[in-house]
């Protein structure tokens, strides 16, 4: 199996079965070199199984994959030793990779990169969960891998710690290809260039995030402000367009006593619908003042894809 120079990981027809259960069913996707690739799916979808196979912790039942470079892996439950100091632990992890030269400097560098230098001599067990997660990421980085796989790096963290890990991933993406699984869909929108969605051990969709969002955006939500709107005009709209709903959100009156009405229009329609709807609302008996499409967030699209 050959690997293109611009691809970090290529997976073809990967399967994994356990007694009485199929964990992965013929999955195929690739991770571009230099990308941050979000790996999404509900609990039990097959994310952790895939990551463990890619990291060499378990074997696939069939199928193949190629990895272009060394991998560093952060499992969902990092293998930390609470009675070791941060620096001693990282030196221990690095020694497993049989490094002989510059071990101390490599550890110092990775502690600096992950914001751990000031806690180097503290016991891991005495650190906050957020800092323990930093140590887990540091052990995945200490041998200078080209590819980092992070399994739920923000799970169980408070909002401040989540923001810190998000900032760390942003910094790491300059030097590494990153694939990470998460339930924090806001992280995906902020960090990822590409995503793969898996459900029941099968790939639902995979590719550039923006392309996927655009392709899925057939359900359109429009906020409009008009001068006037009545039940007769609402009935005409429903007959004319493929609408899910038309709602009057609020009625306003400005300082000059001019009234306006805010509408929320939901439709399953192609892109051309927006021009047709704007033209309808611009009629003299309605009077269009404002018109804007509301971008559906990733969470709503995510729910639609897995149900």
C-alpha atoms as a printed R data frame, in Angstrom:
    type eleno elety resid chain resno       x       y      z
1   ATOM     1    CA   UNK     A     1   0.000   0.000  0.000
2   ATOM     2    CA   UNK     A     2   1.652   3.223 -1.205
3   ATOM     3    CA   UNK     A     3   1.228   6.550  0.554
4   ATOM     4    CA   UNK     A     4   1.124   9.935 -1.163
5   ATOM     5    CA   UNK     A     5   3.645  12.459  0.133
6   ATOM     6    CA   UNK     A     6   0.884  14.834  1.278
7   ATOM     7    CA   UNK     A     7  -0.903  12.182  3.373
8   ATOM     8    CA   UNK     A     8   0.105  11.424  6.981
9   ATOM     9    CA   UNK     A     9  -2.238   8.453  7.580
10  ATOM    10    CA   UNK     A    10  -4.133   6.397  5.012
11  ATOM    11    CA   UNK     A    11  -6.669   3.784  6.142
12  ATOM    12    CA   UNK     A    12  -8.235   1.252  3.770
13  ATOM    13    CA   UNK     A    13 -11.076  -1.153  4.592
14  ATOM    14    CA   UNK     A    14 -10.197  -1.479  8.275
15  ATOM    15    CA   UNK     A    15 -12.186  -3.998 10.305
16  ATOM    16    CA   UNK     A    16 -12.097  -4.984 13.957
17  ATOM    17    CA   UNK     A    17 -14.291  -7.626 15.588
18  ATOM    18    CA   UNK     A    18 -14.579  -8.860 19.141
19  ATOM    19    CA   UNK     A    19 -16.534 -11.954 20.213
20  ATOM    20    CA   UNK     A    20 -20.162 -11.132 19.522
21  ATOM    21    CA   UNK     A    21 -19.482  -7.539 18.431
22  ATOM    22    CA   UNK     A    22 -18.209  -5.692 15.364
23  ATOM    23    CA   UNK     A    23 -16.301  -2.580 16.442
24  ATOM    24    CA   UNK     A    24 -15.180  -1.366 13.000
25  ATOM    25    CA   UNK     A    25 -16.752  -2.235  9.670
26  ATOM    26    CA   UNK     A    26 -14.728  -1.574  6.525
27  ATOM    27    CA   UNK     A    27 -13.668   1.983  7.366
28  ATOM    28    CA   UNK     A    28 -11.515   4.047  5.006
29  ATOM    29    CA   UNK     A    29 -10.277   7.619  5.341
30  ATOM    30    CA   UNK     A    30  -7.066   9.619  5.147
31  ATOM    31    CA   UNK     A    31  -5.447  12.353  7.224
32  ATOM    32    CA   UNK     A    32  -3.612  15.097  5.368
33  ATOM    33    CA   UNK     A    33  -0.101  15.977  6.473
34  ATOM    34    CA   UNK     A    34  -0.054  19.176  8.529
35  ATOM    35    CA   UNK     A    35  -3.798  19.116  9.214
36  ATOM    36    CA   UNK     A    36  -5.811  19.047 12.432
37  ATOM    37    CA   UNK     A    37  -8.287  16.225 11.809
38  ATOM    38    CA   UNK     A    38 -11.316  15.874 14.068
39  ATOM    39    CA   UNK     A    39 -12.519  12.309 14.655
40  ATOM    40    CA   UNK     A    40 -16.145  12.477 15.771
41  ATOM    41    CA   UNK     A    41 -18.838  10.067 16.829
42  ATOM    42    CA   UNK     A    42 -21.031   9.060 19.755
43  ATOM    43    CA   UNK     A    43 -19.792   6.782 22.547
44  ATOM    44    CA   UNK     A    44 -19.124   3.286 21.250
45  ATOM    45    CA   UNK     A    45 -18.847   4.426 17.628
46  ATOM    46    CA   UNK     A    46 -15.323   3.019 17.179
47  ATOM    47    CA   UNK     A    47 -13.117   6.086 17.677
48  ATOM    48    CA   UNK     A    48 -10.886   4.707 20.436
49  ATOM    49    CA   UNK     A    49 -10.588   1.346 18.692
50  ATOM    50    CA   UNK     A    50  -9.367   3.056 15.516
51  ATOM    51    CA   UNK     A    51  -6.854   5.169 17.429
52  ATOM    52    CA   UNK     A    52  -5.474   2.156 19.296
53  ATOM    53    CA   UNK     A    53  -5.009   0.288 16.016
54  ATOM    54    CA   UNK     A    54  -3.191   3.253 14.439
55  ATOM    55    CA   UNK     A    55  -0.967   3.509 17.527
56  ATOM    56    CA   UNK     A    56  -0.090  -0.186 17.470
57  ATOM    57    CA   UNK     A    57  -1.765  -1.051 20.774
58  ATOM    58    CA   UNK     A    58  -4.173  -3.558 19.222
59  ATOM    59    CA   UNK     A    59  -4.318  -5.326 15.856
60  ATOM    60    CA   UNK     A    60  -7.014  -4.970 13.259
61  ATOM    61    CA   UNK     A    61  -9.018  -8.007 12.173
62  ATOM    62    CA   UNK     A    62  -8.494  -7.109  8.507
63  ATOM    63    CA   UNK     A    63  -7.733  -4.158  6.271
64  ATOM    64    CA   UNK     A    64  -4.611  -2.025  6.193
65  ATOM    65    CA   UNK     A    65  -3.229   1.391  7.018
66  ATOM    66    CA   UNK     A    66  -0.031   3.312  6.351
67  ATOM    67    CA   UNK     A    67   1.482   5.927  8.643
68  ATOM    68    CA   UNK     A    68   3.953   8.486  7.292
69  ATOM    69    CA   UNK     A    69   6.120   9.181 10.357
70  ATOM    70    CA   UNK     A    70   6.347   8.502 14.074
71  ATOM    71    CA   UNK     A    71   3.171   8.591 16.168
72  ATOM    72    CA   UNK     A    72   2.656   9.996 19.642
73  ATOM    73    CA   UNK     A    73  -0.507   8.804 21.374
74  ATOM    74    CA   UNK     A    74  -2.570  10.234 24.220
75  ATOM    75    CA   UNK     A    75  -5.174   7.614 25.240
76  ATOM    76    CA   UNK     A    76  -8.413   8.711 26.876
77  ATOM    77    CA   UNK     A    77  -6.946   7.662 30.244
78  ATOM    78    CA   UNK     A    78  -3.267   8.739 30.140
79  ATOM    79    CA   UNK     A    79  -0.794   6.183 31.599
80  ATOM    80    CA   UNK     A    80   0.552   8.485 34.294
81  ATOM    81    CA   UNK     A    81   2.489   7.514 37.439
82  ATOM    82    CA   UNK     A    82   1.188   9.753 40.249
83  ATOM    83    CA   UNK     A    83   4.206   9.163 42.514
84  ATOM    84    CA   UNK     A    84   6.745  10.336 39.915
85  ATOM    85    CA   UNK     A    85   7.669  13.945 39.250
86  ATOM    86    CA   UNK     A    86   6.781  15.382 35.866
87  ATOM    87    CA   UNK     A    87  10.403  15.506 34.692
88  ATOM    88    CA   UNK     A    88  11.302  12.007 35.937
89  ATOM    89    CA   UNK     A    89   8.193  10.570 34.295
90  ATOM    90    CA   UNK     A    90   8.955  12.154 30.928
91  ATOM    91    CA   UNK     A    91  12.562  10.958 31.092
92  ATOM    92    CA   UNK     A    92  11.252   7.462 31.859
93  ATOM    93    CA   UNK     A    93   8.879   7.565 28.873
94  ATOM    94    CA   UNK     A    94  11.640   8.791 26.590
95  ATOM    95    CA   UNK     A    95  13.950   5.985 27.735
96  ATOM    96    CA   UNK     A    96  11.365   3.452 26.522
97  ATOM    97    CA   UNK     A    97  12.020   4.736 22.986
98  ATOM    98    CA   UNK     A    98  15.738   3.889 23.466
99  ATOM    99    CA   UNK     A    99  16.918   7.470 23.070
100 ATOM   100    CA   UNK     A   100  20.547   7.880 24.151
101 ATOM   101    CA   UNK     A   101  21.542  11.433 23.188
102 ATOM   102    CA   UNK     A   102  20.195  14.723 24.481
103 ATOM   103    CA   UNK     A   103  17.504  13.025 26.579
104 ATOM   104    CA   UNK     A   104  17.539  15.720 29.230
105 ATOM   105    CA   UNK     A   105  17.281  18.504 26.655
106 ATOM   106    CA   UNK     A   106  14.415  16.758 24.850
107 ATOM   107    CA   UNK     A   107  12.492  16.556 28.118
108 ATOM   108    CA   UNK     A   108  13.216  20.206 28.937
109 ATOM   109    CA   UNK     A   109  12.042  21.216 25.455
110 ATOM   110    CA   UNK     A   110   8.772  19.287 25.648
111 ATOM   111    CA   UNK     A   111   8.025  20.673 29.115
112 ATOM   112    CA   UNK     A   112   8.554  24.175 27.760
113 ATOM   113    CA   UNK     A   113   6.293  23.457 24.772
114 ATOM   114    CA   UNK     A   114   3.473  22.109 26.942
115 ATOM   115    CA   UNK     A   115   3.725  24.702 29.724
116 ATOM   116    CA   UNK     A   116   5.057  22.295 32.360
117 ATOM   117    CA   UNK     A   117   8.494  23.762 33.130
118 ATOM   118    CA   UNK     A   118   7.351  25.412 36.363
119 ATOM   119    CA   UNK     A   119   5.926  22.102 37.713
120 ATOM   120    CA   UNK     A   120   8.824  19.887 36.573
121 ATOM   121    CA   UNK     A   121   9.700  18.778 40.130
122 ATOM   122    CA   UNK     A   122   6.139  18.268 41.381
123 ATOM   123    CA   UNK     A   123   4.510  14.873 41.799
124 ATOM   124    CA   UNK     A   124   2.042  14.158 39.015
125 ATOM   125    CA   UNK     A   125  -0.560  13.008 41.539
126 ATOM   126    CA   UNK     A   126  -0.565  16.455 43.143
127 ATOM   127    CA   UNK     A   127  -1.329  18.290 39.891
128 ATOM   128    CA   UNK     A   128  -4.767  19.430 38.761
129 ATOM   129    CA   UNK     A   129  -6.557  17.345 36.154
130 ATOM   130    CA   UNK     A   130  -5.793  19.986 33.530
131 ATOM   131    CA   UNK     A   131  -2.068  19.806 34.242
132 ATOM   132    CA   UNK     A   132  -2.152  16.014 34.355
133 ATOM   133    CA   UNK     A   133  -3.635  16.156 30.853
134 ATOM   134    CA   UNK     A   134  -0.739  18.385 29.803
135 ATOM   135    CA   UNK     A   135   1.645  15.717 31.128
136 ATOM   136    CA   UNK     A   136  -0.256  13.145 29.076
137 ATOM   137    CA   UNK     A   137   0.192  15.262 25.956
138 ATOM   138    CA   UNK     A   138   3.864  15.806 26.817
139 ATOM   139    CA   UNK     A   139   4.494  12.036 26.965
140 ATOM   140    CA   UNK     A   140   2.978  11.776 23.483
141 ATOM   141    CA   UNK     A   141   5.393  14.468 22.256
142 ATOM   142    CA   UNK     A   142   8.603  13.608 24.080
143 ATOM   143    CA   UNK     A   143  10.056  11.398 21.308
144 ATOM   144    CA   UNK     A   144   9.452  14.106 18.655
145 ATOM   145    CA   UNK     A   145   6.712  12.416 16.589
146 ATOM   146    CA   UNK     A   146   5.461  13.864 13.322
147 ATOM   147    CA   UNK     A   147   1.882  12.723 14.081
148 ATOM   148    CA   UNK     A   148  -0.027  13.157 17.345
149 ATOM   149    CA   UNK     A   149  -3.175  11.164 18.130
150 ATOM   150    CA   UNK     A   150  -5.231  12.553 21.014
151 ATOM   151    CA   UNK     A   151  -8.187  10.552 22.315
152 ATOM   152    CA   UNK     A   152 -10.666  12.901 24.038
153 ATOM   153    CA   UNK     A   153  -8.005  15.381 25.229
154 ATOM   154    CA   UNK     A   154 -10.536  17.688 26.921
155 ATOM   155    CA   UNK     A   155 -12.853  15.119 28.508
156 ATOM   156    CA   UNK     A   156 -13.640  15.804 32.169
157 ATOM   157    CA   UNK     A   157 -11.863  19.165 32.251
158 ATOM   158    CA   UNK     A   158 -13.282  22.443 33.527
159 ATOM   159    CA   UNK     A   159 -13.825  25.322 31.048
160 ATOM   160    CA   UNK     A   160 -10.517  27.007 31.896
161 ATOM   161    CA   UNK     A   161  -8.552  23.779 31.406
162 ATOM   162    CA   UNK     A   162 -10.405  23.081 28.137
163 ATOM   163    CA   UNK     A   163  -9.401  26.522 26.855
164 ATOM   164    CA   UNK     A   164  -5.773  25.823 27.874
165 ATOM   165    CA   UNK     A   165  -5.685  22.471 26.042
166 ATOM   166    CA   UNK     A   166  -7.320  24.109 23.006
167 ATOM   167    CA   UNK     A   167  -4.591  26.772 22.988
168 ATOM   168    CA   UNK     A   168  -1.934  24.060 23.304
169 ATOM   169    CA   UNK     A   169  -3.332  22.145 20.318
170 ATOM   170    CA   UNK     A   170  -3.370  25.394 18.319
171 ATOM   171    CA   UNK     A   171   0.330  25.812 19.091
172 ATOM   172    CA   UNK     A   172   1.199  22.188 18.309
173 ATOM   173    CA   UNK     A   173  -0.479  22.207 14.884
174 ATOM   174    CA   UNK     A   174   2.377  24.344 13.530
175 ATOM   175    CA   UNK     A   175   4.800  21.416 13.887
176 ATOM   176    CA   UNK     A   176   2.652  18.269 13.844
177 ATOM   177    CA   UNK     A   177  -0.177  16.502 12.089
178 ATOM   178    CA   UNK     A   178  -2.907  16.080 14.718
179 ATOM   179    CA   UNK     A   179  -5.875  13.729 14.831
180 ATOM   180    CA   UNK     A   180  -8.092  13.995 17.866
181 ATOM   181    CA   UNK     A   181 -11.456  12.733 18.994
182 ATOM   182    CA   UNK     A   182 -13.769  14.940 21.005
183 ATOM   183    CA   UNK     A   183 -17.343  15.573 22.095
184 ATOM   184    CA   UNK     A   184 -16.609  19.302 22.275
185 ATOM   185    CA   UNK     A   185 -17.940  20.317 18.866
186 ATOM   186    CA   UNK     A   186 -16.939  23.919 19.485
187 ATOM   187    CA   UNK     A   187 -13.315  22.689 19.545
188 ATOM   188    CA   UNK     A   188 -13.814  21.064 16.149
189 ATOM   189    CA   UNK     A   189 -15.088  24.282 14.585
190 ATOM   190    CA   UNK     A   190 -12.223  26.289 16.086
191 ATOM   191    CA   UNK     A   191  -9.351  23.875 15.438
192 ATOM   192    CA   UNK     A   192 -10.081  21.420 12.643
193 ATOM   193    CA   UNK     A   193  -9.498  21.710  8.924
194 ATOM   194    CA   UNK     A   194 -10.906  18.218  8.271
195 ATOM   195    CA   UNK     A   195 -13.259  15.825 10.039
196 ATOM   196    CA   UNK     A   196 -14.287  12.189  9.946
197 ATOM   197    CA   UNK     A   197 -17.603  11.174 11.498
198 ATOM   198    CA   UNK     A   198 -18.035   7.545 12.547
199 ATOM   199    CA   UNK     A   199 -21.149   5.818 13.882
200 ATOM   200    CA   UNK     A   200 -21.744   2.137 14.703
201 ATOM   201    CA   UNK     A   201 -18.256   1.328 13.394
202 ATOM   202    CA   UNK     A   202 -18.879   2.838  9.946
203 ATOM   203    CA   UNK     A   203 -17.769   6.086  8.346
204 ATOM   204    CA   UNK     A   204 -20.662   8.509  7.879
205 ATOM   205    CA   UNK     A   205 -18.696  11.305  6.213
206 ATOM   206    CA   UNK     A   206 -15.054  12.388  5.872
207 ATOM   207    CA   UNK     A   207 -13.358  15.390  4.303
208 ATOM   208    CA   UNK     A   208 -12.695  19.134  4.661
209 ATOM   209    CA   UNK     A   209 -14.893  20.632  7.385
210 ATOM   210    CA   UNK     A   210 -16.137  23.571  5.330
211 ATOM   211    CA   UNK     A   211 -17.051  21.354  2.375
212 ATOM   212    CA   UNK     A   212 -19.018  18.992  4.602
213 ATOM   213    CA   UNK     A   213 -20.868  21.862  6.261
214 ATOM   214    CA   UNK     A   214 -21.780  23.369  2.897
215 ATOM   215    CA   UNK     A   215 -22.953  20.041  1.466
216 ATOM   216    CA   UNK     A   216 -25.151  19.369  4.485
217 ATOM   217    CA   UNK     A   217 -26.660  22.811  4.626
218 ATOM   218    CA   UNK     A   218 -29.914  22.058  2.820
219 ATOM   219    CA   UNK     A   219 -31.924  23.142  5.851
220 ATOM   220    CA   UNK     A   220 -31.830  26.910  5.808
221 ATOM   221    CA   UNK     A   221 -32.707  29.343  8.612
222 ATOM   222    CA   UNK     A   222 -33.242  32.991  7.693
223 ATOM   223    CA   UNK     A   223 -33.784  35.963  9.972
224 ATOM   224    CA   UNK     A   224 -35.671  38.801  8.279
225 ATOM   225    CA   UNK     A   225 -36.961  42.185  9.465
226 ATOM   226    CA   UNK     A   226 -39.941  43.628  7.597
227 ATOM   227    CA   UNK     A   227 -42.221  46.646  7.873
228 ATOM   228    CA   UNK     A   228 -45.445  44.634  8.065
229 ATOM   229    CA   UNK     A   229 -46.586  41.020  8.006
230 ATOM   230    CA   UNK     A   230 -49.978  39.367  8.464
231 ATOM   231    CA   UNK     A   231 -51.602  35.925  8.399
232 ATOM   232    CA   UNK     A   232 -52.578  36.277  4.753
233 ATOM   233    CA   UNK     A   233 -48.969  36.929  3.716
234 ATOM   234    CA   UNK     A   234 -47.805  34.030  5.888
235 ATOM   235    CA   UNK     A   235 -50.278  31.678  4.170
236 ATOM   236    CA   UNK     A   236 -49.102  32.864  0.752
237 ATOM   237    CA   UNK     A   237 -45.471  32.202  1.725
238 ATOM   238    CA   UNK     A   238 -46.245  28.665  2.921
239 ATOM   239    CA   UNK     A   239 -48.043  27.883 -0.362
240 ATOM   240    CA   UNK     A   240 -45.263  29.372 -2.517
241 ATOM   241    CA   UNK     A   241 -42.115  28.052 -0.788
242 ATOM   242    CA   UNK     A   242 -40.969  24.711  0.774
243 ATOM   243    CA   UNK     A   243 -41.060  26.053  4.323
244 ATOM   244    CA   UNK     A   244 -40.816  24.172  7.600
245 ATOM   245    CA   UNK     A   245 -42.013  27.160  9.587
246 ATOM   246    CA   UNK     A   246 -42.502  30.925  9.641
247 ATOM   247    CA   UNK     A   247 -42.355  32.545 13.086
248 ATOM   248    CA   UNK     A   248 -42.869  36.112 14.243
249 ATOM   249    CA   UNK     A   249 -40.066  36.508 16.776
250 ATOM   250    CA   UNK     A   250 -40.747  40.075 17.899
251 ATOM   251    CA   UNK     A   251 -42.316  43.389 16.959
252 ATOM   252    CA   UNK     A   252 -40.316  46.584 17.376
253 ATOM   253    CA   UNK     A   253 -40.854  50.317 17.295
254 ATOM   254    CA   UNK     A   254 -37.963  52.733 16.790
255 ATOM   255    CA   UNK     A   255 -37.599  56.298 18.136
256 ATOM   256    CA   UNK     A   256 -39.475  57.680 15.115
257 ATOM   257    CA   UNK     A   257 -42.452  55.411 15.895
258 ATOM   258    CA   UNK     A   258 -41.748  53.248 12.834
259 ATOM   259    CA   UNK     A   259 -42.759  49.650 13.428
260 ATOM   260    CA   UNK     A   260 -40.985  46.515 12.208
261 ATOM   261    CA   UNK     A   261 -41.438  42.793 12.600
262 ATOM   262    CA   UNK     A   262 -38.691  40.165 13.035
263 ATOM   263    CA   UNK     A   263 -39.299  36.843 11.285
264 ATOM   264    CA   UNK     A   264 -37.568  33.485 11.525
265 ATOM   265    CA   UNK     A   265 -38.014  31.413  8.350
266 ATOM   266    CA   UNK     A   266 -36.949  27.762  8.205
267 ATOM   267    CA   UNK     A   267 -36.868  25.845  4.917
268 ATOM   268    CA   UNK     A   268 -35.455  22.770  3.192
269 ATOM   269    CA   UNK     A   269 -34.424  24.413 -0.038
270 ATOM   270    CA   UNK     A   270 -31.541  24.994 -2.477
271 ATOM   271    CA   UNK     A   271 -29.318  28.090 -2.425
272 ATOM   272    CA   UNK     A   272 -31.549  29.838 -5.008
273 ATOM   273    CA   UNK     A   273 -34.334  29.926 -2.388
274 ATOM   274    CA   UNK     A   274 -32.714  32.897 -0.661
275 ATOM   275    CA   UNK     A   275 -33.052  35.187 -3.691
276 ATOM   276    CA   UNK     A   276 -36.654  34.144 -4.289
277 ATOM   277    CA   UNK     A   277 -37.587  34.684 -0.634
278 ATOM   278    CA   UNK     A   278 -35.837  38.061 -0.496
279 ATOM   279    CA   UNK     A   279 -37.722  39.144 -3.621
280 ATOM   280    CA   UNK     A   280 -41.037  38.058 -2.067
281 ATOM   281    CA   UNK     A   281 -40.370  39.937  1.187
282 ATOM   282    CA   UNK     A   282 -39.247  43.038 -0.699
283 ATOM   283    CA   UNK     A   283 -42.765  43.514 -2.091
284 ATOM   284    CA   UNK     A   284 -44.344  46.857 -1.236
285 ATOM   285    CA   UNK     A   285 -47.010  45.335  1.011
286 ATOM   286    CA   UNK     A   286 -44.331  43.702  3.249
287 ATOM   287    CA   UNK     A   287 -41.259  45.949  2.989
288 ATOM   288    CA   UNK     A   288 -37.985  44.077  3.562
289 ATOM   289    CA   UNK     A   289 -35.571  45.897  5.898
290 ATOM   290    CA   UNK     A   290 -33.017  43.200  6.805
291 ATOM   291    CA   UNK     A   291 -32.303  39.690  5.527
292 ATOM   292    CA   UNK     A   292 -29.629  37.273  6.810
293 ATOM   293    CA   UNK     A   293 -29.047  33.528  6.734
294 ATOM   294    CA   UNK     A   294 -28.233  31.879 10.067
295 ATOM   295    CA   UNK     A   295 -25.386  29.398  9.724
296 ATOM   296    CA   UNK     A   296 -26.339  26.065 11.284
297 ATOM   297    CA   UNK     A   297 -23.825  25.068 13.922
298 ATOM   298    CA   UNK     A   298 -21.852  21.850 13.823
299 ATOM   299    CA   UNK     A   299 -23.769  20.344 16.733
300 ATOM   300    CA   UNK     A   300 -27.081  20.470 14.891
301 ATOM   301    CA   UNK     A   301 -25.545  18.998 11.737
302 ATOM   302    CA   UNK     A   302 -23.785  16.334 13.816
303 ATOM   303    CA   UNK     A   303 -27.102  15.231 15.333
304 ATOM   304    CA   UNK     A   304 -28.738  15.061 11.907
305 ATOM   305    CA   UNK     A   305 -25.936  12.920 10.467
306 ATOM   306    CA   UNK     A   306 -25.982  10.217 13.148
307 ATOM   307    CA   UNK     A   307 -29.771   9.779 13.353
